[in-house]
Amino acid sequence: MSSLPLPKKSLGQCFLTDKSYAREIVAALQIEAGDTVVEIGPGRGVLTEFLVETPARVVAVEIDNRLQSVLREKFQQFPNFTLIHSDFLDFDIRRLSDAGSLKVVGNLPYHLSSGIVYRLLEHNRIARSNPDLPWFSAGVLMMQREVAERVVAPAGSRTYGKLSVFVQVEAEASLYSIVPAVAFRPTPQVDGGVVQMQFFRSPHKYPKDYPLFERVVRFTFSQRRKMMKSTLSQLSGIHPAWQSIEFDFTRRPETLTVEEWCDLCNDINYQLMRK
């Protein structure tokens, strides 16, 4: 096999080396025959080793040109393995339209974790109304422990924020496991957190105007210690419509559940539509 290139700091590479955690992550995907699994950033292939042994079609998306030959040499004998040289943030997921339902897995670069999660959520929002697009049904993603805890945080907790709201309106998310820093090379300064997600094809509660929902959530959480009445009064296009709604606007944004966020933004949308 080709010599393994050193981790590249500019790509945020910290390779998982403990195969026991890799085995657990793949098991958490609950792969079935007919599944297509997109692996984000296979790196040296420690997760891929277990993925190719499943009945799934495995599509590995790797940005590092140094790892292309390494991965091809290691997995070319597996007919269910496909390697794509691309940044996942730029990858056209429509290329997998023949796959139908997708699952996603990856040890994400910590500095890109939130951006990749937002990319997945954005794709599924579009795919929800377009049956010709592939759909991510489930995901198991490794990210920085702090970010993982924010993703799954309940309303009212210290770590609950806009990322929590945007993920939980689209998926059921849970913290599957904590992976200690010593399981990676080079060893990062923080532990990893594995988040398991089941994406909602038909959400029980959802904003009728997503751009409005996103704008209100982002703006209010940017001043999370302030009362809602204070922040909403500063939001152009929303003020003063919110004042006609029966709601306790002395609350702070981190106290609202995802369902309450949907109801509030739908009420604001209704008031705006009446104008």
N, C-alpha and C positions, 0 to 999 in steps of 0.2 A: 504494500500500500504506500501511496505517496506520503512523504513526511508531513506531519501535522503543523500547519502554520500557527504562530503564536497568537494569542488573543489580541484583537485590535481595539485599543482604548476608544478610538473615535466612533466605533460601532457599539460601544457599551458591552462588549463580549465578556461574559462570565460563564464559562461552560459548566453545565451540570456534569459531575463525574461520578456521583454515587448512583449506581444503577438501581438500587432498591427504590429510590424516590422516582426514578424514571418509570419503573414498572408500575408503581402506584398511580402515577399520573395517567398513563395509558389505560389502566384498568378503570379509572374514574370516568373515562369517556363512554364506557359501556358500548363498545363497538359491536355492530351486528353486520351480517352479510348484506351487501348492497350499499353500505355507507361509503361516503367519500370524506376523507379526513384531510383538512388543510393544516399543514404544520408550518407555523411562522418561525423562521430562523432556525433550521435544524442544526446549525453549527457543525459539530463533529459527528453528529448522528446518534447521540446516546438515547434520545426518545425514539428516533427513527428505527433503531434496532428492534424495538418492541412493536412499533406500528406495522412494520412490513410483515410481521409474523401473524397478523390478524387478517380476517377476510376482507378488510377495507381496501379501497383504492386510496393510495397515499400520494398527496400532492405537496411536495416540500418547496417552500418559497424562501430562497436564500439570497441575500444581497451581496455577500462577500465573494468576489470572483476567485479568491484564493482557495475557497472551499469547494468549488464546483467539481474539480477533478477528484478530490478526496471523497466526496459523497457519491459521485458516479461510480468510482472504482469499488466502493464499499457495498453499494446497493444495486448495481446494474443487473445482477442476476435475479432480482425480484421483479416479476412481471407487473406487480401492482404498484410499483414505485415510479413516480414522475418527479423530476427536478426542474424547477423554474428559477432562472437567474433574474431576480427582481427585488426591489424594495417593496415590502408588503403594502406600505402606505400608497404606493403608486400602482400596485398590481390591479389589473382589470378583472374583478371577480366574475364578470359576465363571461369570461373565457371558460368558466366551469358550468355553464348553463345546462349542459347535458347531464350534470350530476344530480340535479333535483335538490335533495336535502343534503346539507353539508354539516360536518362537525369540525371544530377548530381546536388546535392544541399548540402550545408553544412555551418555551422559556424566553419570555420577552426581555429585550434590553430595558433595564429599569428606567432610563430616561425617556423611553418612548411608550411605556406601558399605557398611560392614559390616552395618548393619541391613537394607539392601535385599538383600544377598546372603543373609543368614539367612532373609529372607522367601521368597525363591525356593526355597531348600533345604527350608524347612518345607512349602511348597506341594507340591513334588515328592514328599516323604515321604508325604504324605496321598494324592496322586494315584497313587502306585505301587500302592496297594492298592484304589483306586477307579477302575475304567475309565471311569466317567461323567465324570470330571474331566479338564480339559485338562492336557497334559503339556509341560513345557519340555524340549525335546530338546537345545538348544544355546543358548549365549549369548556375546556379546562385549561386555564392559563396561569402560568407562574409569573409573578411580578414582585416588586419590592413589598415587603410585609406591610409597611405603612399604607401603601396604595391599596393593597388587598383588603385591609381593614376598613378603608374608606369606602370601597366598593360595596361591602356587605353591611355597613353600619346602619343600625336602626335609627329612626327619628328620635331626637332628644339626646343622642350621644354626642360626645365631644368630637368624634371623627365623621359624623354625618354632615354631608355637604352636597354640592351640586353634582359631583360624580356619583354619589350614592343615589340621588334622585334620578339622574339620567339612565343609569344602569337598571335600577329596580322598576322603572316604568316599562322597561322592555324585556326584563328577564327575572327569573327567580335565581338569586345569587347566594352562594354560601361559601364559607371559608373551609376548604376541604382539608388542608394541612399546612403546617409551617415547615419549611425546609431550612435547616441551619446554614449559615454562611460557609461553614467548613465543607459543605457538600459541593462547592463550586471551585473552579480554578480559572483565573486567579480568585482568591477569596475576597468577596465584597465586604464592606463594612457593616452591612445589615443582612438580616435573614430574608428569605423569600417566603411568599405566601401564595398558595395555590387556590385559585378561585374556580368553583364549579358553577356553570351557568346553564339554565334551561330557558331558551328564548320563547317569548309568548307570541304564538302565531295570531291569536285573537285575544288581546289583553282585556282583562275584566274592566279596567278603568284606564282611559287614555285621553290625552288632550285633543280637543277638536281642531285646534290651531297650534301645530307644534312649534312653528317659529315664535309665536307669542309666548308659549310655555317656556321655551328655551331662554328667551330674552328676560322674562320675569325672574326665572330661577337664577340665572347667572347674575343678574343685577342685584337681587336681594342678598344673595350669598356673598357678593363682593363687600357687603357691609353687614355681615352676619350678626354682629352684636347690637345692631339697631333694630328698633321696632319696625314692623312691616309698614305702618302708616308713614314713617319717616322716609323710608327708601322709595315706596311707591309714589309718594308726592314729588319725587325727583325724576320720575321715569316718563319722559315725553311720549305722548301717544297713549299712555295708560292712565295717567292722571288727567281728569278727576273721575274717570269711569268707575274705578274701584270703590269710590265712596258710596255708591248706590247699593253695594252688596252687604248682606248681613253676614258679618264675619268679625272676629275679634282681631283687629289690626294692631293691637298692642303686643301681639305675639311676635317672636323672632323666627326667622326662616328655618332654623334647625329644629323647631318644635313641630313643624308640619309633616305629617306622613305623606307618602307618595300619593295616596288616594286624595288627601286634602289638597295637595298641590294641583292635581288634575281638576278637582271640583272648583277650586278657586280660579284657576286660569280659564276654565270653561265658562264660569260666571262672568269674568272680565270680558271674555270674547262675546258673550251674549249682550252685555251692556254696550260694547263697541258697535255691534251689529245693529243695535236699535237706533244709533245716532243717524 
